[in-house]
Amino acid sequence: MRFAFLMDPIEHVLVDKDTTFALMLQAQSHGHELYVVGPGGLCARGRKVFATARRTEVRRVAAPGHFTAGPAEAVDVATLDAVFVRFDPPFDAQYLYNTLLLEQVRGEVLVVNDPRGIRDANEKLYAMHFPEVMPRTIVTAREADVRAFLEELQGPGVMKPLDGAGGRGILIVDLADRNFRSIVETLTLEGRRYAMVQEFLPAVRNGDKRVLLLDGEPLGAILRVPREDDARSNIHVGGSVHPCELDADDHAIIAAVADRLRRDGLHFVGLDVIGGRLTEVNVTSPTGIQELSRFTGSEPEAKVIAWVERRARSLKARD
């Protein structure tokens, strides 16, 4: 098969951590051709969408020898078997335009994740479809709403921008903090931009669980534990990664979200779970598969590629 990976520059991937790289290695081991498409690499001509792509081979060695790429060529995206949308978040205007261009091949080529699903699933707001498994949450641009919410909580909250990623911009807000008003003003651009506020979950000190799902079914989970001097557990900001098991709360969350994820074409997803509560649904470029593979020896990336093969064959057969 021919797989295209829409991704940030392959020169910069972390060979032993990057989920996209693990998927590429696995696909290559199955004999598939890999094409790398960088930022700005799509082009529409009428109803046809082309990708400026390089045929690429990958290997698990230290950079810069981890890949070999051929010359750039124009590839008709409709002739591919699968497209992996793996640009790093945040979801910005360029990410939006990529999904709109990929809309032209929707239904002809398997796109992981579905471009319409990615557009509709803001990684913060999407979790609000499942209030029964979320912490108490509001979304607002008004300081008065944040103040009233914290009074209701009788404690601190966690405030985050709706377009953030990797822990950027996440702050603890507390009415007892003299920085309270400044924090709210900064994250809401003085009332001109929405932000999310969730109740602070003390269980975050024990870790933030990343649960990886494939077609609504769990591949497994890892636990990201924050540094002693930070409230955030994201790997990007220094959180350490530990093995963990799925518990009853995790299975309840998976049961709550699985059908909706399938309907929305969100095939490969990372759930963020703290203290048994769902805080975010990561759909743009979920990470953690290499850590999960090392902890479990289960090769979750092999399950992803096998699923993509089956779904791609089924889609092409219908054509």
PAKERO-83045 format. One record per residue (C-alpha): x, y, z; residue number from 1. Coordinates in pm, 1 decimal. Each point is the difference from the previous one (the first is absolute). Layout:
X | Y | Z | NUM
...
***
This chain:
0.0 | 0.0 | 0.0 | 1
92.4 | 366.1 | -29.1 | 2
-23.9 | 203.1 | 319.6 | 3
51.8 | 374.8 | 26.7 | 4
93.5 | 168.5 | 327.1 | 5
-85.9 | 367.6 | 30.3 | 6
248.7 | 104.6 | 263.7 | 7
238.0 | 261.8 | 127.0 | 8
354.1 | -25.3 | -138.7 | 9
123.0 | -358.1 | 35.0 | 10
349.1 | 135.5 | 64.6 | 11
-116.2 | 103.7 | 347.8 | 12
-178.8 | -313.5 | 121.9 | 13
114.4 | -169.3 | 320.1 | 14
72.5 | -352.8 | -116.2 | 15
-66.9 | -166.3 | 337.1 | 16
-307.2 | 206.3 | 94.8 | 17
-189.1 | 109.8 | -308.0 | 18
-326.6 | -185.7 | -64.0 | 19
-3.6 | 92.3 | -369.3 | 20
346.6 | -148.8 | -44.2 | 21
-110.3 | -324.8 | 169.0 | 22
-297.5 | -25.5 | -235.9 | 23
227.9 | 58.8 | -297.9 | 24
244.6 | -268.4 | 111.7 | 25
-281.6 | -247.1 | 46.9 | 26
-161.1 | 78.2 | -335.6 | 27
335.1 | -37.0 | -173.3 | 28
52.8 | -339.1 | 166.7 | 29
-327.7 | -110.1 | -160.8 | 30
142.3 | 84.9 | -341.4 | 31
-193.7 | 322.5 | -54.2 | 32
134.5 | 305.1 | -183.6 | 33
33.6 | 311.0 | 215.4 | 34
-45.8 | 355.6 | -121.9 | 35
75.1 | 302.6 | 215.9 | 36
-196.5 | 320.2 | -56.3 | 37
121.6 | 306.1 | 187.7 | 38
-176.1 | 321.7 | 101.0 | 39
-165.7 | 169.8 | -294.8 | 40
37.6 | -316.7 | -205.2 | 41
-356.4 | -31.7 | -132.6 | 42
-126.8 | 154.9 | -322.8 | 43
-353.3 | 0.1 | -144.6 | 44
-68.9 | 9.6 | -372.7 | 45
-374.2 | 0.1 | -42.1 | 46
-132.1 | -304.4 | 183.9 | 47
338.7 | -171.1 | 1.3 | 48
241.3 | 30.0 | 290.2 | 49
371.2 | -55.9 | -49.8 | 50
275.8 | -30.3 | 256.8 | 51
356.8 | 109.3 | -45.6 | 52
146.0 | -317.3 | 148.4 | 53
331.9 | -177.2 | 36.5 | 54
24.2 | -377.6 | -5.3 | 55
171.8 | -73.4 | 330.4 | 56
168.9 | -288.2 | 177.2 | 57
49.6 | 7.5 | 376.2 | 58
228.0 | -180.2 | 243.8 | 59
37.0 | 2.2 | 376.7 | 60
339.9 | 166.7 | 26.5 | 61
102.5 | 335.5 | 139.5 | 62
-55.8 | 310.8 | -208.6 | 63
90.0 | 95.8 | -263.1 | 64
16.6 | -353.6 | -138.4 | 65
-356.4 | -95.4 | 99.7 | 66
-148.6 | 54.5 | -346.9 | 67
75.2 | 12.2 | -369.0 | 68
-228.5 | 198.9 | -227.0 | 69
-33.8 | 8.5 | -374.7 | 70
-71.7 | 304.3 | -214.8 | 71
-323.6 | 192.4 | 39.7 | 72
-278.9 | -115.0 | -227.4 | 73
-364.5 | 91.7 | -50.1 | 74
-218.9 | -284.8 | 125.7 | 75
-374.0 | -18.1 | -66.0 | 76
-131.9 | -52.0 | 352.4 | 77
-294.9 | -203.5 | -131.0 | 78
244.4 | -266.6 | -123.5 | 79
137.8 | -59.4 | 350.9 | 80
-129.8 | -269.6 | 232.2 | 81
16.2 | 200.1 | 322.3 | 82
91.8 | 347.2 | 122.8 | 83
116.3 | 58.8 | 356.7 | 84
-57.5 | 357.9 | 118.1 | 85
279.8 | 37.1 | 253.9 | 86
86.1 | 370.1 | 15.4 | 87
62.4 | 102.6 | 358.3 | 88
-269.9 | 210.4 | 164.6 | 89
-118.7 | 264.3 | 62.7 | 90
-283.5 | -4.2 | -250.6 | 91
57.8 | 326.2 | -183.5 | 92
-106.5 | 152.3 | -331.6 | 93
246.7 | -212.9 | -199.9 | 94
-125.2 | -315.6 | 172.1 | 95
-355.7 | 105.9 | -87.5 | 96
88.4 | 51.6 | -365.6 | 97
165.0 | -343.4 | -15.3 | 98
-321.4 | -162.8 | 120.7 | 99
-206.5 | 198.1 | -250.9 | 100
226.3 | -109.9 | -285.0 | 101
-14.0 | -363.0 | 116.7 | 102
-379.3 | 26.9 | -2.2 | 103
25.5 | -43.9 | -379.1 | 104
123.0 | -359.2 | 40.7 | 105
-218.1 | -87.4 | 297.0 | 106
-164.3 | -334.4 | -71.6 | 107
254.3 | -87.0 | -271.0 | 108
309.3 | -35.3 | 217.8 | 109
28.0 | -96.1 | 364.8 | 110
107.0 | 310.4 | 194.4 | 111
111.5 | -48.5 | 360.9 | 112
-155.3 | 191.8 | 162.1 | 113
-296.9 | 97.9 | -214.7 | 114
39.8 | 365.7 | -106.2 | 115
-357.3 | 88.1 | 91.5 | 116
40.5 | -168.9 | 336.8 | 117
318.4 | 194.3 | 72.5 | 118
-171.2 | 329.1 | -87.5 | 119
-295.2 | -69.9 | 226.6 | 120
202.5 | -130.9 | 294.4 | 121
177.5 | 277.9 | 183.9 | 122
213.4 | -198.1 | 242.1 | 123
-129.2 | 193.2 | 300.9 | 124
-364.5 | 51.3 | -97.8 | 125
-61.6 | -347.3 | -143.8 | 126
18.5 | -150.1 | 348.6 | 127
-309.9 | 201.8 | 92.0 | 128
-208.8 | -247.5 | -199.4 | 129
55.3 | -231.5 | 295.4 | 130
-78.7 | 204.4 | 314.2 | 131
-72.4 | -312.0 | 200.8 | 132
369.5 | -94.0 | -3.4 | 133
153.5 | 350.4 | 7.7 | 134
106.3 | 212.0 | 294.3 | 135
-215.8 | 306.5 | 62.8 | 136
76.2 | 236.5 | -286.1 | 137
-97.1 | 336.5 | -144.5 | 138
99.3 | 181.3 | -320.4 | 139
-15.0 | 376.1 | 12.1 | 140
173.3 | 326.2 | -86.2 | 141
-138.0 | 183.5 | 306.1 | 142
192.3 | 50.3 | 323.6 | 143
-327.4 | 6.0 | 195.3 | 144
-81.8 | -352.2 | -120.8 | 145
341.7 | -129.2 | 104.8 | 146
-36.1 | 162.4 | 340.4 | 147
-347.8 | -147.0 | 52.7 | 148
119.5 | -344.1 | -107.7 | 149
291.7 | 0.8 | 243.5 | 150
-233.1 | 114.2 | 277.8 | 151
-221.5 | -296.9 | -84.0 | 152
300.5 | -234.0 | 6.3 | 153
121.5 | 151.7 | 326.9 | 154
350.5 | -58.2 | -124.2 | 155
236.0 | 49.5 | -292.7 | 156
-61.1 | -77.6 | -364.1 | 157
211.1 | -69.3 | -304.5 | 158
-30.6 | 251.1 | -283.1 | 159
112.2 | -75.9 | -352.8 | 160
-22.9 | 157.4 | -347.4 | 161
-224.6 | -188.4 | -242.4 | 162
271.4 | -11.7 | -266.6 | 163
289.6 | -102.6 | 223.9 | 164
205.1 | -319.2 | -19.0 | 165
282.8 | -167.2 | 185.7 | 166
-87.8 | 169.8 | 328.1 | 167
55.3 | 350.9 | -136.7 | 168
-209.1 | 267.6 | 170.4 | 169
-145.6 | -226.8 | 270.1 | 170
-14.3 | 184.0 | 332.7 | 171
-147.3 | -59.4 | 343.8 | 172
-247.6 | 273.3 | 94.2 | 173
-90.8 | 73.1 | 360.0 | 174
-199.8 | 288.3 | 141.3 | 175
256.9 | 32.1 | 277.7 | 176
273.6 | 67.0 | -255.8 | 177
66.9 | 368.1 | -67.1 | 178
79.6 | -100.4 | -357.7 | 179
-355.1 | -130.9 | -50.9 | 180
-129.8 | 293.4 | -203.9 | 181
320.2 | 24.1 | -202.5 | 182
-11.1 | -372.2 | -85.4 | 183
-362.0 | 23.4 | -114.9 | 184
71.0 | 314.0 | -202.6 | 185
301.8 | -163.7 | -164.4 | 186
-174.9 | -324.6 | -98.1 | 187
-319.1 | 172.8 | -119.0 | 188
176.4 | 295.6 | -167.5 | 189
-195.2 | 225.5 | 234.8 | 190
-330.9 | -165.7 | -74.1 | 191
40.7 | -41.1 | -376.6 | 192
91.4 | -371.2 | -10.0 | 193
-160.0 | -305.8 | 158.0 | 194
190.7 | -215.7 | 245.5 | 195
-82.5 | -317.3 | 189.5 | 196
2.0 | -26.7 | 377.9 | 197
-18.1 | -339.0 | 170.2 | 198
0.8 | -94.5 | 363.9 | 199
348.8 | -76.8 | 123.1 | 200
41.8 | -374.0 | 49.2 | 201
257.5 | -69.7 | 273.7 | 202
49.3 | -346.4 | -151.8 | 203
211.5 | 167.4 | -268.1 | 204
295.2 | -28.3 | 241.0 | 205
-29.1 | -377.5 | -48.9 | 206
-4.0 | 41.8 | -376.3 | 207
-202.9 | 77.8 | -311.3 | 208
-92.1 | -317.3 | -184.4 | 209
20.2 | -5.4 | -381.2 | 210
-235.0 | -267.4 | -132.8 | 211
55.7 | -84.4 | -367.0 | 212
-302.5 | -116.6 | -196.9 | 213
-23.1 | -159.4 | -343.4 | 214
-347.6 | 1.3 | -153.5 | 215
-145.9 | 46.5 | 347.3 | 216
190.7 | -291.3 | 154.4 | 217
286.8 | 42.2 | 248.6 | 218
357.0 | -68.0 | -106.1 | 219
119.3 | 68.7 | 354.0 | 220
108.3 | 290.3 | 218.1 | 221
302.7 | 178.7 | 136.7 | 222
25.4 | 224.1 | 305.1 | 223
160.9 | 342.7 | -24.1 | 224
111.9 | 132.3 | 337.7 | 225
74.4 | 371.6 | 47.7 | 226
327.1 | 132.9 | 130.5 | 227
0.3 | 108.6 | 363.0 | 228
21.5 | 363.6 | -107.7 | 229
-279.0 | -12.5 | -260.9 | 230
-373.7 | -66.6 | -1.8 | 231
7.5 | -124.7 | -359.1 | 232
76.0 | -359.6 | -87.9 | 233
52.6 | 33.4 | -375.3 | 234
312.6 | -173.3 | -130.7 | 235
74.4 | 316.6 | -197.8 | 236
51.7 | 198.0 | 323.1 | 237
196.2 | -261.7 | 190.3 | 238
-255.7 | -251.1 | 128.0 | 239
144.0 | -348.0 | 55.6 | 240
-165.0 | -306.2 | -153.0 | 241
-89.9 | -315.2 | 191.3 | 242
-186.9 | -322.4 | -78.6 | 243
-357.4 | -36.8 | 121.2 | 244
-308.7 | -213.3 | -46.8 | 245
-352.2 | 90.5 | -104.4 | 246
-239.5 | 6.4 | 294.1 | 247
-378.1 | 0.9 | 35.7 | 248
-21.0 | 378.8 | -39.6 | 249
200.9 | -17.1 | -322.9 | 250
-228.6 | -266.8 | -143.2 | 251
-305.3 | 207.7 | 93.4 | 252
146.8 | 299.3 | -184.2 | 253
82.7 | -212.0 | -305.3 | 254
-354.0 | -135.2 | -5.3 | 255
-135.7 | 355.3 | 15.3 | 256
207.6 | 133.1 | -290.5 | 257
53.1 | -295.7 | -236.9 | 258
-315.7 | 18.1 | -211.2 | 259
28.5 | 375.1 | -51.0 | 260
366.9 | -29.8 | -100.8 | 261
-85.7 | -265.4 | -258.8 | 262
-285.0 | 207.4 | -144.4 | 263
230.2 | 300.4 | -31.0 | 264
278.3 | -194.7 | -172.3 | 265
240.7 | 56.9 | 287.1 | 266
184.4 | -327.3 | -39.1 | 267
322.7 | 53.7 | 195.7 | 268
-57.6 | 203.3 | 314.9 | 269
167.0 | 77.0 | 331.7 | 270
-217.4 | 59.3 | 305.3 | 271
140.8 | 198.6 | 292.2 | 272
-131.3 | -132.5 | 331.1 | 273
72.7 | 138.5 | 347.7 | 274
-145.7 | -161.5 | 308.3 | 275
-248.0 | -196.7 | -205.2 | 276
-131.8 | 309.7 | -183.3 | 277
37.6 | 83.4 | -369.9 | 278
173.3 | 334.2 | -49.9 | 279
85.7 | 5.0 | -374.2 | 280
-41.2 | -200.4 | -320.5 | 281
310.2 | 17.6 | -220.8 | 282
-78.6 | -51.3 | -369.2 | 283
247.9 | 209.0 | -201.7 | 284
320.2 | -196.1 | 65.1 | 285
-26.8 | -229.0 | 305.4 | 286
329.6 | -109.3 | 150.2 | 287
121.7 | -266.5 | 240.9 | 288
8.1 | -310.7 | -216.5 | 289
375.0 | -59.9 | 35.4 | 290
-14.2 | 25.1 | 379.2 | 291
-299.9 | -235.2 | 5.8 | 292
183.7 | -244.3 | -224.7 | 293
306.0 | -3.6 | 225.7 | 294
-203.8 | -47.3 | 317.7 | 295
-226.9 | -276.0 | -131.6 | 296
192.5 | -167.1 | -281.1 | 297
-331.9 | -7.0 | -186.1 | 298
104.8 | 196.9 | -310.5 | 299
-311.7 | 220.4 | -11.8 | 300
133.6 | 158.8 | -319.0 | 301
-36.2 | -339.7 | -170.4 | 302
-367.0 | -7.7 | 98.3 | 303
-48.9 | 348.1 | -144.6 | 304
159.7 | -87.5 | -333.7 | 305
-188.9 | -331.3 | -24.5 | 306
-326.6 | 186.7 | 63.1 | 307
88.2 | 261.3 | -264.1 | 308
74.3 | -277.7 | -251.2 | 309
-337.5 | -163.3 | 58.9 | 310
-193.8 | 324.7 | -14.7 | 311
185.8 | 122.8 | -309.9 | 312
-67.4 | -324.4 | -185.6 | 313
-366.5 | 17.1 | 92.0 | 314
-26.0 | 358.8 | -119.5 | 315
171.6 | -68.3 | -331.9 | 316
-215.5 | -311.1 | -51.9 | 317
-315.4 | 212.9 | 26.4 | 318
138.3 | 227.2 | -272.5 | 319
***
